[in-house]
Amino acid sequence: MLSNLDTPVRHAVLDEAHIGDIKGALGTIKKNDTGPRNGWRARLMTLLAILGPGLIVMVGDNDAGAFGTYTQAGQNYGTSLLWTLILLIPVLYVNQEMVLRLGSVTGVGHARLILERFGKFWGAFSVVDLFLLNALTIVTEFIGISLALEYLGLPRGVGVIAAAAVIIAAAGTGNFRRFERFSLFLVFGSLLLVPVLVWVHPPVSQIAHDLVVPQFPEGGKLSEVMLLIIAIVGTTVAPWQLFFQQSYVIDKRITTRFLSYGRIDLVLGIVLVVIGAVAMMAFTAATFAGRPEFGNFQDAGAVAAGLGAYVGKTAGVFFALALLDASVIGAMAVSLSTAYAIGDVLSLRHSLHRKPQDAKGFYAVYGGLVTLAAALVLTPGMPLGLLTNAVQTLAGVLLPSATVFLLLLCNDKAVLGPWINGRWMNLFTGAVVGVLVMLSIILTASVLYPNMSESTILAILGIGGVFTLAVAVAFLFIHREEPANAKNEMVRATYRMPPLDELPSARMTPMTRLWMLVLRGYLILAGGLVLVRIVQLSLVGR
């Protein structure tokens, strides 16, 4: 752990570059600026300086995989699955608000907290699975880049190499503000989807109805529809988001004093995600309705071609540019989440405020992942479709464990002090964990048994409903929320987690240890079986 940080207060921050002025893309807040924000102009300027983490993590999640998933839903089933996006809004907010709180209170990344509070096995597991899953995810981003370049008529090889160079250069300047400005430029580039929606002009009344009325597509096979719903969940709520936002908040030097502004930033990011997802489902559904391509989704490149043929060349170009934009910001965010996690766990210098020569390991991980992904996409005969499916499957298997650790950390009083979860937050998140476990089981079973019957799926849903209720009730009693009072608010305003070596050992009840053992067994079994199945499919395809 690094020492001699420029502050009189002892805390757990691991890299001295994480202490200092907030230098955001749209403003600066001095480290010693502790004055009140009186008036709308002062609050607006503060918000502009804080904007970034929530916007980047959310729009980065609308990446190449999301483009494929949302447009598949629209092309194959119309707008009948729009309601899933509305149900995911509170899940997105609660999950990301918890890591926002963890980052601003602790100053320590997600992977390092897991290592310190739950032991070396889970610490190593969190980093290894994040590394493998993120490496595959970055490959899918370059698949998206390749598809966009192909539609735009640009040379694939040169374009992929150029995109990799831009992604590496964006982070490699050693200037946090420059990286964030480029990232926010890409964030606003995601709005290229809005003109496409306007040009297609799908029926607004149908969109409004399908957003609020849960339904299954008429004539759709239950097993296929369930897998697509799971894919929507997996692409909208991904494990890398937790690691990225917590570390990025720390790197931006945001503390609890500006937590309310960070929450606004997060809400704005969620709004952009939902706008993009709704737009893609809606204009794809309207474009292909009644045409031969309806129900026969291929990939995002074919969607761009369809928009060009049926709506106009400009619509196809805008969609391809939005896909390129999304793939680049997704590759940046996913690579950065991995580099942050490894730097955090190994106590390496890991900050965008540092030059590459001052944080060699951090930038080597970031650049190495990007280079590897670009090389795999350009390798002849590489099973890119299989890699894409592997990402969705492994993300579905690993997501429940990521959420469990998040929930346990947010109930650890040694870590968050007065900022621990309240009772109703635990109830909601416990229910989310139960649902994620149920969906993960369905996804794993479907990969191993492709011909699984609808009755089996319904049985899993029924048992899963009971399990979800039990998990939610169990988490309801983890912590009793302390009543709000002036003293408690004063403590919250100044609290930061003490150094890691001063924390008492994590308190693990026998029931918690049992659940952790069950979780470990499930992850090893499910993850192993899925990997075996993926290898089998790759050998059959040769």
C-alpha positions in Angstrom: 0.0 0.0 0.0 1.2 3.5 -0.9 1.8 5.9 2.0 2.5 9.5 2.7 -0.7 10.7 1.1 -1.2 14.4 1.1 -3.9 14.6 3.8 -4.0 14.7 7.6 -6.7 12.1 7.8 -5.9 8.4 7.8 -7.8 6.5 5.2 -7.6 3.5 2.9 -6.9 5.1 -0.5 -4.3 3.0 -2.2 -2.8 5.4 -4.8 -1.8 8.9 -3.9 -3.0 10.1 -7.4 -6.6 9.5 -6.1 -6.2 12.4 -3.7 -6.5 16.0 -4.9 -8.7 18.3 -7.0 -11.6 16.9 -8.9 -10.7 17.6 -12.5 -13.8 16.6 -14.5 -14.4 17.0 -18.2 -16.8 19.9 -17.6 -15.3 21.6 -14.5 -13.0 21.6 -11.5 -13.5 21.4 -7.8 -10.5 22.2 -5.6 -9.6 19.8 -2.9 -9.9 22.5 -0.2 -13.2 23.8 -1.6 -15.5 22.9 1.3 -18.0 25.8 1.1 -21.7 25.3 0.7 -23.4 25.3 -2.7 -25.9 28.1 -2.4 -28.0 28.9 -5.5 -28.8 27.1 -8.6 -25.7 28.3 -10.5 -23.3 27.0 -7.9 -25.1 23.6 -7.8 -25.1 23.4 -11.6 -21.3 24.1 -11.8 -20.7 21.4 -9.2 -22.9 18.9 -11.1 -21.0 19.6 -14.3 -17.7 18.9 -12.6 -19.0 15.6 -11.1 -20.7 14.4 -14.3 -18.9 11.4 -15.9 -18.8 8.1 -13.9 -22.6 7.4 -14.2 -22.9 8.5 -17.8 -19.9 6.6 -18.9 -20.7 3.3 -17.2 -24.3 3.3 -18.3 -23.7 4.3 -22.0 -20.7 2.0 -22.0 -23.2 -0.8 -21.1 -25.2 0.0 -24.3 -22.3 -1.6 -26.2 -22.0 -3.9 -29.2 -23.6 -6.8 -27.2 -26.5 -4.6 -26.3 -27.0 -3.5 -29.9 -27.2 -7.1 -30.9 -29.5 -8.1 -28.0 -32.0 -5.2 -28.3 -32.2 -5.3 -32.1 -32.7 -9.1 -31.9 -35.6 -8.5 -29.6 -37.2 -5.9 -31.9 -36.6 -7.9 -35.2 -37.8 -11.2 -33.8 -40.6 -10.2 -31.4 -41.5 -6.6 -32.1 -41.9 -4.3 -29.1 -43.4 -7.0 -26.9 -40.4 -7.2 -24.6 -40.0 -3.4 -24.0 -41.4 -3.9 -20.5 -38.2 -5.7 -19.4 -36.3 -2.4 -19.7 -38.6 -0.6 -17.3 -38.2 -3.4 -14.7 -34.4 -3.2 -15.0 -34.3 0.6 -14.2 -34.5 0.2 -10.4 -32.1 -2.7 -10.6 -29.6 -0.6 -12.5 -30.0 2.3 -10.1 -29.7 0.3 -6.9 -26.7 -1.7 -8.0 -24.8 1.3 -9.3 -25.7 3.5 -6.4 -24.2 0.9 -4.0 -20.9 0.9 -5.8 -21.0 4.7 -6.1 -21.4 4.8 -2.3 -18.7 2.2 -1.7 -16.2 4.1 -3.9 -16.9 7.6 -2.4 -16.8 6.2 1.2 -13.9 3.7 1.0 -11.5 5.0 -1.6 -10.8 1.3 -2.4 -11.8 -0.7 -5.5 -14.4 -3.4 -5.5 -12.0 -6.3 -6.1 -9.7 -5.2 -3.3 -12.6 -5.0 -0.8 -13.7 -8.5 -1.7 -10.1 -9.7 -1.2 -9.8 -8.0 2.2 -13.2 -8.9 3.6 -13.9 -12.4 2.2 -10.4 -13.9 1.8 -7.9 -14.8 -0.9 -10.1 -17.3 -2.7 -12.9 -14.9 -3.4 -10.5 -12.0 -4.1 -8.6 -14.1 -6.7 -11.9 -15.4 -8.1 -13.3 -11.9 -8.5 -10.2 -10.8 -10.5 -9.8 -13.9 -12.6 -13.4 -14.2 -13.6 -13.5 -10.5 -14.3 -10.4 -10.7 -16.5 -11.7 -13.7 -18.5 -15.2 -12.3 -18.9 -14.0 -8.8 -19.8 -11.4 -10.2 -22.3 -14.3 -11.9 -24.1 -16.5 -8.9 -23.8 -13.9 -6.7 -25.5 -13.7 -9.1 -28.4 -17.4 -8.6 -28.9 -16.8 -4.8 -28.9 -14.3 -5.3 -31.8 -16.9 -7.5 -33.6 -19.2 -4.5 -33.4 -16.5 -2.2 -34.7 -15.9 -4.7 -37.6 -19.6 -4.8 -38.5 -19.9 -1.1 -38.4 -16.8 -0.6 -40.6 -18.1 -3.2 -43.1 -21.4 -1.4 -43.5 -19.7 2.0 -43.9 -17.5 0.6 -46.6 -14.3 1.1 -44.7 -11.4 -1.4 -44.8 -11.9 -3.8 -41.9 -8.3 -4.6 -41.0 -7.1 -1.0 -41.1 -10.2 0.2 -39.2 -9.9 -2.3 -36.4 -6.3 -1.5 -35.9 -7.1 2.3 -36.0 -9.9 1.8 -33.4 -7.6 -0.1 -31.1 -5.0 2.6 -31.4 -7.6 5.3 -30.5 -8.9 3.3 -27.5 -5.4 2.8 -26.2 -4.4 6.5 -26.8 -7.5 7.8 -25.1 -6.4 6.5 -21.8 -2.6 6.7 -22.3 -2.2 10.5 -22.2 -1.9 10.5 -18.4 -4.5 13.2 -18.3 -7.8 12.2 -16.5 -9.7 15.2 -17.9 -8.7 14.5 -21.5 -9.9 10.9 -21.1 -13.2 12.0 -19.6 -13.8 14.6 -22.3 -13.3 12.0 -25.0 -15.6 9.6 -23.2 -18.4 12.2 -22.8 -18.0 13.0 -26.5 -18.8 9.3 -27.2 -21.6 9.4 -24.6 -23.4 12.1 -26.6 -22.6 10.2 -29.8 -25.0 7.5 -28.5 -27.8 10.0 -29.3 -27.3 9.2 -33.0 -30.0 6.5 -32.4 -32.7 9.2 -31.8 -32.8 10.5 -35.4 -33.1 6.9 -36.6 -36.1 6.5 -34.3 -37.6 9.7 -35.7 -37.1 8.7 -39.3 -38.7 5.2 -38.8 -41.5 6.8 -36.6 -42.9 3.6 -35.0 -46.3 3.8 -33.4 -46.0 5.7 -30.2 -49.1 4.3 -28.6 -47.8 0.7 -29.1 -44.5 1.6 -27.6 -46.2 3.2 -24.6 -48.4 0.1 -24.1 -45.6 -2.4 -24.4 -43.4 -0.5 -21.9 -45.9 -0.8 -19.1 -47.7 -4.1 -19.9 -45.6 -7.3 -19.3 -46.4 -9.9 -21.9 -44.8 -12.7 -23.9 -44.7 -12.5 -27.7 -47.5 -14.3 -29.4 -46.3 -17.5 -31.0 -42.9 -17.2 -29.4 -41.3 -20.4 -28.0 -41.0 -20.0 -24.3 -37.4 -21.3 -24.1 -36.2 -18.9 -26.8 -38.1 -15.9 -25.3 -36.7 -16.7 -21.8 -33.2 -16.9 -23.2 -33.6 -13.5 -24.9 -35.0 -12.0 -21.6 -31.9 -13.3 -19.8 -29.7 -11.9 -22.5 -31.4 -8.5 -22.0 -30.8 -8.7 -18.3 -27.2 -9.8 -18.8 -26.3 -7.1 -21.3 -28.0 -4.4 -19.2 -26.7 -5.4 -15.8 -23.2 -6.6 -16.3 -20.5 -7.5 -13.6 -17.9 -5.1 -15.1 -20.1 -2.1 -14.4 -19.7 -2.6 -10.6 -15.9 -2.7 -10.8 -15.7 0.1 -13.2 -17.8 2.7 -11.5 -16.4 2.2 -8.1 -12.8 2.6 -9.3 -13.6 5.4 -11.6 -15.4 7.4 -8.8 -12.2 6.9 -6.7 -9.9 7.9 -9.6 -12.0 11.1 -10.1 -11.5 11.8 -6.4 -15.2 12.0 -5.6 -16.1 11.7 -1.8 -19.3 11.5 0.1 -19.6 15.2 0.0 -20.6 15.0 -3.6 -22.6 11.8 -3.5 -25.9 13.5 -4.3 -24.4 14.9 -7.5 -23.0 11.4 -8.3 -26.5 10.0 -8.0 -27.9 12.6 -10.5 -25.1 11.7 -12.9 -26.1 8.0 -12.5 -29.8 8.8 -13.2 -28.9 10.7 -16.3 -26.8 7.8 -17.5 -29.8 5.4 -16.9 -32.1 7.7 -18.9 -29.7 7.6 -21.9 -29.4 3.8 -21.6 -33.2 3.4 -21.7 -33.6 5.9 -24.5 -31.1 4.0 -26.6 -32.5 0.5 -25.8 -36.2 1.6 -26.4 -35.1 3.3 -29.7 -33.4 0.2 -31.0 -36.2 -2.2 -30.1 -38.8 0.1 -31.5 -37.3 1.2 -34.8 -36.1 -2.4 -35.5 -39.5 -3.8 -34.9 -41.1 -1.1 -37.2 -38.5 -1.5 -39.9 -38.8 -5.3 -40.3 -42.5 -5.8 -39.5 -44.2 -7.6 -42.4 -40.9 -8.1 -44.2 -39.0 -11.4 -44.8 -36.3 -10.5 -42.3 -38.8 -10.3 -39.4 -38.1 -13.2 -37.0 -34.8 -13.9 -38.7 -32.2 -11.9 -36.8 -28.6 -12.2 -38.0 -26.5 -9.5 -36.4 -26.2 -5.7 -36.0 -24.6 -5.3 -39.4 -27.7 -6.9 -41.0 -29.9 -4.4 -39.1 -27.9 -1.5 -40.5 -28.3 -3.0 -44.0 -32.1 -3.3 -43.4 -32.4 0.2 -42.2 -30.5 1.4 -45.3 -32.7 -0.6 -47.6 -36.1 0.2 -46.1 -35.7 3.5 -44.4 -32.9 5.2 -46.2 -29.1 5.2 -46.5 -28.7 7.9 -43.9 -30.6 5.8 -41.3 -28.3 2.9 -41.9 -25.2 5.1 -41.7 -26.4 6.7 -38.4 -27.0 3.3 -36.9 -23.6 2.0 -38.0 -21.9 5.1 -36.5 -23.8 4.7 -33.3 -22.7 1.0 -33.2 -19.1 2.1 -33.8 -19.4 4.7 -31.1 -20.9 2.2 -28.6 -18.3 -0.4 -29.3 -15.4 2.1 -28.7 -16.7 3.4 -25.4 -17.6 -0.1 -24.3 -14.1 -1.4 -25.0 -12.6 1.6 -23.1 -14.8 1.1 -20.0 -14.5 -2.7 -19.9 -10.7 -2.6 -20.4 -10.4 0.1 -17.7 -12.4 -1.9 -15.2 -10.0 -4.8 -15.5 -6.9 -2.6 -15.2 -8.3 -0.9 -12.2 -9.2 -4.2 -10.5 -5.8 -5.7 -11.0 -4.0 -2.5 -9.9 -6.2 -2.4 -6.8 -5.6 -6.0 -5.8 -1.8 -6.0 -6.5 -1.4 -2.5 -5.0 0.0 -1.2 -8.3 -0.3 2.4 -9.3 -3.6 2.6 -11.1 -4.8 6.0 -12.1 -5.6 7.9 -15.3 -3.9 10.9 -13.6 -0.6 9.0 -14.0 1.6 8.9 -17.2 2.2 5.4 -18.7 5.8 5.4 -17.5 4.6 6.0 -14.0 2.0 3.2 -14.0 3.4 0.6 -16.3 1.4 -2.4 -15.0 -1.9 -0.5 -15.1 -1.5 0.6 -18.7 0.0 -2.7 -19.8 -3.2 -4.5 -18.7 -5.4 -1.9 -20.4 -3.5 -1.9 -23.7 -2.8 -5.6 -23.7 -6.6 -6.5 -23.5 -7.4 -4.1 -26.3 -4.6 -5.4 -28.5 -5.5 -9.1 -27.8 -9.2 -8.5 -28.7 -8.3 -6.7 -31.9 -5.9 -9.5 -32.9 -8.6 -12.2 -32.2 -11.1 -10.4 -34.4 -8.7 -10.2 -37.2 -7.6 -13.8 -36.9 -9.0 -15.9 -39.8 -11.3 -18.7 -38.7 -11.9 -17.4 -35.2 -15.4 -18.5 -34.0 -16.6 -15.0 -33.2 -20.2 -16.1 -32.9 -19.3 -18.6 -30.3 -17.3 -16.0 -28.3 -20.3 -13.7 -28.3 -22.5 -16.5 -26.9 -19.8 -17.4 -24.3 -19.9 -13.8 -23.0 -23.6 -13.8 -22.5 -23.6 -17.2 -20.8 -20.7 -16.6 -18.5 -22.0 -13.1 -17.6 -25.3 -14.8 -16.6 -23.5 -17.4 -14.4 -21.3 -14.8 -12.7 -23.7 -11.9 -12.1 -25.5 -13.4 -9.0 -22.2 -13.8 -7.2 -21.2 -10.2 -8.0 -24.4 -8.9 -6.6 -24.1 -11.0 -3.5 -20.7 -9.6 -2.7 -22.0 -6.1 -3.4 -24.8 -6.5 -1.0 -22.6 -8.0 1.7 -20.1 -5.2 1.4 -22.9 -2.6 1.7 -24.0 -4.2 5.0 -20.4 -4.3 6.4 -20.3 -1.6 9.1 -16.5 -1.7 9.3 -16.4 -0.7 5.6 -19.3 1.8 5.2 -19.9 2.9 8.8 -23.0 5.1 8.8 -23.4 4.6 5.0 -24.5 0.9 5.2 -27.7 -0.2 3.5 -31.1 0.4 5.0 -33.7 -2.4 5.5 -35.7 -1.8 2.3 -32.6 -1.6 0.1 -31.7 -5.0 1.4 -35.2 -6.3 0.7 -35.1 -5.1 -2.9 -31.5 -6.3 -3.5 -32.2 -9.6 -1.9 -35.1 -10.1 -4.3 -32.8 -9.2 -7.2 -30.2 -11.8 -6.1 -32.9 -14.4 -6.0 -34.1 -13.5 -9.5 -30.6 -13.5 -10.9 -29.8 -16.9 -9.5 -33.0 -18.3 -11.0 -32.2 -16.8 -14.4 -28.6 -18.0 -14.1 -29.8 -21.5 -13.6 -32.1 -21.4 -16.6 -29.3 -20.0 -18.7 -26.8 -22.6 -17.6 -29.3 -25.4 -18.1 -30.2 -24.2 -21.6 -26.6 -24.2 -22.6 -26.0 -27.7 -21.4 -29.4 -29.0 -22.5 -30.5 -27.1 -25.7 -33.7 -29.0 -26.0 -34.9 -28.3 -22.5 -38.7 -28.4 -22.4 -41.0 -25.5 -21.5 -42.4 -27.5 -18.5 -38.8 -27.6 -17.1 -38.4 -23.9 -17.5 -41.8 -23.3 -15.8 -40.7 -25.6 -12.9 -37.5 -23.6 -12.5 -39.5 -20.4 -12.5 -41.8 -21.7 -9.8 -39.1 -23.0 -7.5 -37.1 -19.8 -8.2 -40.1 -17.6 -7.2 -40.1 -19.3 -3.7 -36.3 -19.1 -3.5 -36.4 -15.4 -4.4 -39.0 -14.7 -1.7 -36.8 -16.6 0.9 -33.6 -14.7 -0.1 -35.4 -11.3 0.0 -36.8 -12.0 3.5 -33.4 -13.2 4.7 -31.6 -10.1 3.6 -34.4 -8.0 5.1 -33.1 -8.9 8.6 -29.4 -8.4 7.9 -29.4 -4.9 9.1 -31.8 -2.6 10.9 -31.6 0.9 9.5 -30.5 3.5 12.0 -33.0 6.4 12.5 -32.1 9.6 10.8 -30.9 12.3 13.2 -28.6 15.3 13.2 -25.7 13.5 14.9 -25.9 10.6 12.4 -25.9 13.0 9.4 -22.9 14.9 10.8 -21.0 11.6 11.1 -22.0 10.6 7.5 -20.7 13.9 6.2 -17.2 13.4 7.4 -16.9 9.6 7.5 -14.3 7.7 5.3 -13.2 4.1 5.8 -10.0 3.8 7.8 -7.0 2.0 6.4 -7.6 -1.6 5.5 -5.1 -2.9 8.1 -7.1 -1.2 10.8 -10.4 -2.8 9.9 -11.7 -5.5 12.3 -12.2 -9.0 10.7 -15.4 -9.4 8.7 -18.2 -10.9 10.8 -19.5 -14.0 9.1 -22.4 -15.9 10.6 -22.7 -19.7 10.1 -25.6 -19.1 7.7 -23.5 -16.7 5.6 -20.6 -19.1 5.5 -23.0 -21.8 4.3 -24.4 -19.6 1.6 -20.9 -18.7 0.5 -19.9 -22.4 0.3 -23.0 -23.1 -1.8 -22.3 -20.2 -4.0 -18.7 -21.3 -4.5 -19.9 -24.8 -5.5 -22.5 -23.5 -7.9 -20.0 -21.2 -9.6 -17.4 -23.9 -10.0 -19.9 -26.4 -11.3 -21.9 -24.1 -13.6 -18.9 -22.2 -14.9 -16.9 -25.4 -15.5 -19.8 -27.1 -17.4 -20.4 -24.0 -19.5 -16.7 -23.8 -20.5 -16.7 -27.5 -21.3 -19.8 -27.0 -23.5 -18.2 -24.1 -25.3 -15.0 -26.1 -26.0 -17.2 -29.0 -27.4 -19.0 -26.6 -29.7 -15.8 -25.1 -30.9 -14.4 -28.5 -31.7 -17.6 -29.5 -33.6 -17.5 -26.4 -35.6 -14.0 -27.1 -37.0 
